[in-house]
Amino acid sequence: MAQKIKEAKKARLPVGKRAGYFSLCLGAALLLIFWINALLHHAGESQPYELTTFSMGSYVRQTVWGTQEEQAAKLAVQAVDSLEWEISWRDAPELGGEGRSILRLNQSAGRDGATISPATGELLETALALCETSCGAFDITLGPLTRLWDFDGSPRLPKQEELTRALALTGWQDVLLDGTRARLARPGMAIDLGAIGKGAACDRAVDVYRQNDVTGAVVAVGGSIGLYGKKPQGQSWRVSVRNPEGEGSLGTLELESGFVSTSGSYEKFFQQDGKTYCHLLDPRTGYPAESGLISVTVWHPESGALSDGLSTACFVLGLEESLSLLREYQAQGVFVDQDGTVTVTEGFEDRFIRNNSGD
């Protein structure tokens, strides 16, 4: 792996001392990992349409230019809401209950399986391929574990025997997919697409932009961002990468297009007996990942779902093993480790502009 690190031409940049963690609360869960810089426009050109809504447990923020920008933004909201309805595993009355693909699939675990929507089937196919390529560092069958830790509700440290039972119900190899028909091999298994869902929501929004005369747009869903088209003056999109150790940003990514996602140990966590437990679970142990990283930002040129899933997989794998995975998907990354060292992959060295002020 040392050769892989050398090939990545690491750019190591010091960051400040660890400033501590934010407490787990609704506000923290909704914070965006990225803050989008001010978006400029030509004098005389139409103002962008801006819209903020709430879906998939996060704010959905859009800035859209075009001849039908308002219509496009509202249609994008519907597309994201529809995705939530399809892939949520929670039996939530506000989402309709009956007919949802992932909920019905989980409820049929160990039996004949369930029919799923074509879009859900495509997302599952993408996710399962990443499970295999990452050697299980990304695993969509962690539903029994995520329910046990309950980071979105009342987080707690499970007992070892509980973890052992939950781990026995995981394993992406036991997801059987055939087009719009899917099956979980063992009773008690459950799919959780939370580690890929917000990026997939950005994909849905960008698809809407393509079909509705949008010339340029940026959409942010939680810690994932989709960039579409061009800004009115033709400048690169500027996306600030949050400083995981304090306030402000580490620097700015200058990008022409694509999707950016981050995974960080500061997003959701709790502390017990002097130890901090974050929501990013290692499928091999059932415990929060301990890879030496505190933040991973991944850019993918074509897929928000992949940028989202890759950021999770890389966080679990650690820096060295992540480099080959990113090359496999033609993706780039920014890593921050526990010592405060920033590592930028080769393709990002000229695109990541360090914030020298440190704020």
C-alpha positions as CSV (number, residue, x, y, z in Angstrom):
1,M,0.0,0.0,0.0
2,A,3.0,2.3,0.4
3,Q,3.4,2.5,-3.3
4,K,-0.3,3.5,-3.7
5,I,0.3,6.4,-1.3
6,K,3.3,7.5,-3.3
7,E,1.3,7.4,-6.5
8,A,-1.4,9.6,-4.9
9,K,1.2,12.4,-4.4
10,K,-0.2,13.3,-1.0
11,A,-0.5,17.0,-0.2
12,R,-0.2,17.1,3.6
13,L,-1.5,20.2,5.2
14,P,-1.6,20.9,8.9
15,V,-4.9,21.9,10.5
16,G,-5.5,23.3,14.0
17,K,-5.8,21.4,17.2
18,R,-8.9,19.4,17.8
19,A,-11.7,21.7,19.0
20,G,-14.0,19.0,20.4
21,Y,-17.2,17.5,19.2
22,F,-20.6,19.0,18.8
23,S,-23.4,17.5,20.9
24,L,-25.8,15.2,19.2
25,C,-29.0,17.1,18.6
26,L,-31.4,17.7,15.7
27,G,-29.6,20.9,14.7
28,A,-26.3,19.0,14.4
29,A,-27.9,16.2,12.4
30,L,-29.2,18.8,9.9
31,L,-26.0,20.8,9.4
32,L,-24.7,20.7,5.9
33,I,-21.2,19.3,5.6
34,F,-20.5,21.8,2.8
35,W,-21.3,25.5,2.6
36,I,-21.9,26.7,-1.0
37,N,-20.1,29.9,-1.8
38,A,-22.0,33.0,-3.0
39,L,-23.2,32.3,-6.6
40,L,-22.6,35.3,-8.9
41,H,-24.6,36.2,-12.0
42,H,-24.4,38.6,-15.0
43,A,-26.0,41.9,-14.8
44,G,-29.2,41.8,-16.8
45,E,-29.5,38.0,-16.5
46,S,-32.4,36.5,-14.5
47,Q,-31.8,35.9,-10.8
48,P,-31.5,32.3,-9.7
49,Y,-34.4,30.7,-8.0
50,E,-33.6,29.5,-4.5
51,L,-35.6,26.9,-2.6
52,T,-35.0,25.2,0.7
53,T,-37.2,22.2,1.8
54,F,-36.8,19.3,4.1
55,S,-36.6,15.6,3.1
56,M,-34.7,12.4,4.0
57,G,-33.9,13.9,7.4
58,S,-32.0,16.8,6.0
59,Y,-32.4,20.2,4.4
60,V,-32.6,20.2,0.6
61,R,-31.2,23.4,-0.7
62,Q,-31.4,24.4,-4.4
63,T,-30.1,27.3,-6.4
64,V,-31.3,27.1,-10.0
65,W,-30.8,29.1,-13.2
66,G,-32.8,28.7,-16.4
67,T,-36.0,29.6,-18.2
68,Q,-38.1,27.3,-16.0
69,E,-36.0,27.5,-12.8
70,E,-38.9,27.6,-10.4
71,Q,-40.7,24.7,-12.0
72,A,-37.5,22.7,-12.1
73,A,-36.7,23.3,-8.4
74,K,-40.2,22.2,-7.4
75,L,-40.1,19.1,-9.6
76,A,-36.8,18.3,-8.0
77,V,-38.4,18.4,-4.6
78,Q,-41.0,16.0,-5.7
79,A,-38.3,13.7,-7.1
80,V,-36.4,13.7,-3.8
81,D,-39.5,13.1,-1.8
82,S,-40.4,10.2,-4.1
83,L,-37.0,8.7,-3.5
84,E,-37.4,8.9,0.2
85,W,-40.8,7.2,-0.1
86,E,-39.1,4.3,-2.0
87,I,-36.0,3.7,0.0
88,S,-36.8,4.5,3.6
89,W,-36.9,1.4,5.8
90,R,-38.9,3.1,8.5
91,D,-42.6,2.3,8.8
92,A,-43.5,6.0,9.0
93,P,-47.1,6.9,8.5
94,E,-46.2,10.2,6.8
95,L,-44.4,8.3,4.0
96,G,-47.5,6.2,3.2
97,G,-46.6,2.9,4.7
98,E,-47.8,0.5,2.0
99,G,-46.0,-0.1,-1.3
100,R,-42.6,1.2,-0.4
101,S,-39.8,-0.9,-2.0
102,I,-37.2,-1.2,0.8
103,L,-39.8,-1.4,3.6
104,R,-41.6,-4.3,1.8
105,L,-38.3,-6.0,1.0
106,N,-37.2,-5.9,4.6
107,Q,-40.6,-7.2,5.8
108,S,-40.3,-10.1,3.4
109,A,-36.8,-11.1,4.6
110,G,-36.3,-14.9,4.6
111,R,-39.4,-15.5,2.5
112,D,-40.1,-15.1,-1.3
113,G,-38.9,-11.4,-1.5
114,A,-40.6,-8.4,-2.9
115,T,-41.2,-6.5,-6.1
116,I,-39.3,-3.2,-6.1
117,S,-39.5,-0.2,-8.4
118,P,-37.1,0.0,-11.4
119,A,-35.4,3.0,-9.9
120,T,-34.9,1.2,-6.6
121,G,-33.5,-1.8,-8.4
122,E,-31.0,0.4,-10.2
123,L,-29.9,2.0,-7.0
124,L,-29.5,-1.5,-5.3
125,E,-27.5,-2.7,-8.2
126,T,-25.1,0.3,-7.9
127,A,-24.9,-0.2,-4.1
128,L,-24.2,-4.0,-4.3
129,A,-21.4,-3.4,-6.8
130,L,-19.8,-1.0,-4.4
131,C,-20.3,-3.5,-1.6
132,E,-18.3,-6.0,-3.6
133,T,-15.6,-3.6,-4.9
134,S,-15.0,-2.3,-1.4
135,C,-14.8,-5.9,0.0
136,G,-17.7,-5.1,2.3
137,A,-16.5,-1.9,3.8
138,F,-19.7,-0.5,2.4
139,D,-22.6,-2.8,3.2
140,I,-26.3,-2.0,2.7
141,T,-27.4,-4.8,5.1
142,L,-26.5,-3.0,8.3
143,G,-30.1,-2.4,9.1
144,P,-30.1,-4.6,12.2
145,L,-27.0,-2.8,13.5
146,T,-28.2,0.8,12.8
147,R,-31.4,0.0,14.6
148,L,-29.5,-1.3,17.5
149,W,-27.3,1.8,17.9
150,D,-30.2,4.2,17.0
151,F,-28.1,7.2,16.2
152,D,-31.2,9.0,14.7
153,G,-33.2,8.5,17.9
154,S,-31.9,7.5,21.3
155,P,-28.3,6.4,20.7
156,R,-26.8,3.8,23.1
157,L,-24.0,1.4,23.5
158,P,-25.3,-2.1,22.7
159,K,-24.2,-5.1,24.7
160,Q,-21.8,-7.5,23.0
161,E,-24.3,-10.3,22.7
162,E,-26.7,-7.9,21.0
163,L,-24.0,-6.9,18.5
164,T,-23.2,-10.5,17.9
165,R,-26.8,-11.3,17.0
166,A,-27.1,-8.3,14.8
167,L,-23.9,-9.0,12.9
168,A,-25.2,-12.5,12.2
169,L,-28.0,-10.9,10.3
170,T,-25.8,-8.8,8.0
171,G,-24.0,-9.7,4.7
172,W,-24.5,-8.0,1.4
173,Q,-23.9,-11.4,-0.4
174,D,-27.3,-12.5,0.9
175,V,-29.2,-9.8,-1.1
176,L,-30.6,-11.5,-4.2
177,L,-31.5,-9.0,-7.0
178,D,-33.1,-9.8,-10.3
179,G,-34.3,-6.6,-12.0
180,T,-37.4,-5.5,-10.1
181,R,-37.4,-8.5,-7.9
182,A,-35.3,-8.7,-4.7
183,R,-34.9,-11.0,-1.8
184,L,-33.1,-11.1,1.6
185,A,-32.0,-14.7,2.2
186,R,-32.5,-14.8,6.0
187,P,-35.2,-13.7,8.4
188,G,-34.3,-10.6,10.3
189,M,-32.1,-9.1,7.6
190,A,-32.8,-5.5,6.7
191,I,-31.4,-3.1,4.1
192,D,-30.5,0.5,5.1
193,L,-29.6,2.8,2.3
194,G,-28.8,5.8,4.5
195,A,-25.2,5.8,3.5
196,I,-26.1,6.3,-0.2
197,G,-29.5,7.9,-0.1
198,K,-28.6,11.6,0.1
199,G,-26.2,11.3,-2.8
200,A,-28.9,9.4,-4.8
201,A,-31.3,12.3,-4.0
202,C,-28.8,14.7,-5.7
203,D,-28.9,12.4,-8.7
204,R,-32.7,12.6,-8.8
205,A,-32.6,16.4,-8.7
206,V,-29.9,16.7,-11.4
207,D,-32.0,14.4,-13.6
208,V,-34.9,16.9,-13.3
209,Y,-32.6,19.8,-14.2
210,R,-31.6,18.0,-17.4
211,Q,-35.2,17.7,-18.5
212,N,-36.4,21.3,-17.7
213,D,-34.2,23.8,-19.5
214,V,-32.0,24.5,-16.5
215,T,-28.7,26.1,-17.5
216,G,-27.0,25.7,-14.1
217,A,-27.8,24.5,-10.6
218,V,-26.5,23.3,-7.3
219,V,-28.4,21.1,-4.9
220,A,-27.3,20.1,-1.4
221,V,-28.9,17.3,0.5
222,G,-27.3,16.9,3.9
223,G,-23.6,16.2,3.3
224,S,-24.0,15.6,-0.5
225,I,-23.9,18.1,-3.3
226,G,-24.8,17.9,-7.0
227,L,-23.4,20.4,-9.5
228,Y,-25.1,20.8,-12.9
229,G,-24.4,22.9,-15.9
230,K,-22.6,26.3,-15.7
231,K,-22.8,29.3,-13.6
232,P,-24.0,32.4,-15.6
233,Q,-20.5,33.8,-15.9
234,G,-19.0,30.4,-16.7
235,Q,-16.9,30.2,-13.5
236,S,-16.1,26.9,-11.8
237,W,-18.3,25.8,-9.0
238,R,-16.7,26.5,-5.6
239,V,-17.5,24.1,-2.8
240,S,-16.1,24.7,0.7
241,V,-14.9,21.7,2.6
242,R,-15.8,21.9,6.2
243,N,-13.1,21.8,8.9
244,P,-14.0,18.7,11.0
245,E,-12.1,20.0,13.9
246,G,-13.7,23.3,14.5
247,E,-15.5,26.2,12.8
248,G,-15.2,27.3,9.2
249,S,-13.6,25.4,6.3
250,L,-10.3,23.7,5.4
251,G,-10.4,25.1,1.9
252,T,-12.4,25.2,-1.3
253,L,-12.8,22.8,-4.2
254,E,-13.0,24.3,-7.7
255,L,-15.0,22.0,-9.9
256,E,-16.6,22.0,-13.3
257,S,-19.3,19.5,-12.5
258,G,-20.0,16.3,-10.6
259,F,-21.1,15.3,-7.1
260,V,-19.4,15.8,-3.8
261,S,-20.1,13.9,-0.5
262,T,-18.5,13.8,2.9
263,S,-18.6,11.4,5.8
264,G,-17.3,12.5,9.2
265,S,-17.2,11.2,12.7
266,Y,-18.5,14.6,14.0
267,E,-21.9,14.3,12.2
268,K,-23.7,12.0,14.7
269,F,-22.1,10.7,17.9
270,F,-22.6,10.2,21.6
271,Q,-20.2,9.8,24.5
272,Q,-20.2,7.2,27.2
273,D,-17.7,6.4,29.9
274,G,-15.2,8.9,28.3
275,K,-15.4,7.3,24.9
276,T,-16.9,8.7,21.7
277,Y,-19.0,6.6,19.4
278,C,-19.8,7.9,15.9
279,H,-22.5,6.7,13.5
280,L,-20.2,5.3,10.8
281,L,-20.2,1.6,11.6
282,D,-17.6,-0.9,10.5
283,P,-19.5,-3.9,9.0
284,R,-16.7,-6.3,10.2
285,T,-17.1,-5.4,13.9
286,G,-20.5,-3.8,14.4
287,Y,-18.8,-1.0,16.2
288,P,-18.0,2.6,14.9
289,A,-15.1,2.5,12.4
290,E,-11.7,3.2,13.8
291,S,-9.6,3.8,10.7
292,G,-7.7,6.8,11.9
293,L,-9.8,9.2,9.9
294,I,-12.3,11.9,11.1
295,S,-13.5,13.1,7.7
296,V,-13.5,11.9,4.1
297,T,-14.8,14.0,1.1
298,V,-15.3,12.3,-2.2
299,W,-16.0,13.7,-5.7
300,H,-17.4,11.5,-8.4
301,P,-17.9,12.9,-12.0
302,E,-21.3,11.2,-12.7
303,S,-23.0,9.8,-9.6
304,G,-24.1,11.3,-6.3
305,A,-25.0,7.8,-5.0
306,L,-21.4,6.7,-5.6
307,S,-19.8,9.8,-4.1
308,D,-22.0,9.2,-1.0
309,G,-21.3,5.5,-0.8
310,L,-17.6,5.9,-1.5
311,S,-17.1,8.5,1.3
312,T,-18.6,5.9,3.7
313,A,-16.5,3.0,2.4
314,C,-13.3,5.1,2.5
315,F,-14.0,6.2,6.1
316,V,-14.2,2.6,7.1
317,L,-11.2,1.4,5.1
318,G,-8.8,4.2,6.1
319,L,-6.5,6.2,3.8
320,E,-4.2,3.5,2.3
321,E,-6.9,1.1,1.2
322,S,-9.1,3.9,0.0
323,L,-6.8,5.1,-2.7
324,S,-7.2,2.1,-5.0
325,L,-10.9,2.1,-4.5
326,L,-11.2,5.7,-5.6
327,R,-9.1,5.0,-8.7
328,E,-11.4,2.1,-9.5
329,Y,-14.3,4.5,-9.6
330,Q,-12.4,7.4,-11.2
331,A,-13.1,9.4,-8.1
332,Q,-11.0,11.9,-6.0
333,G,-10.9,12.5,-2.3
334,V,-9.8,14.8,0.6
335,F,-9.0,12.9,3.8
336,V,-8.5,14.3,7.3
337,D,-7.0,12.0,9.9
338,Q,-7.0,12.1,13.7
339,D,-3.7,14.0,13.8
340,G,-5.2,16.8,11.8
341,T,-3.3,15.9,8.6
342,V,-5.1,16.6,5.3
343,T,-4.3,14.3,2.3
344,V,-5.5,15.2,-1.2
345,T,-5.5,12.7,-4.0
346,E,-3.5,13.5,-7.1
347,G,-6.4,14.7,-9.2
348,F,-7.4,17.2,-6.6
349,E,-4.1,18.8,-5.9
350,D,-4.8,21.7,-8.3
351,R,-8.5,21.9,-7.4
352,F,-8.3,22.1,-3.6
353,I,-7.5,25.7,-2.5
354,R,-6.3,25.7,1.1
355,N,-7.9,28.3,3.4
356,N,-4.8,30.0,4.7
357,S,-6.7,31.9,7.3
358,G,-7.9,28.7,8.9
359,D,-11.5,29.9,9.3
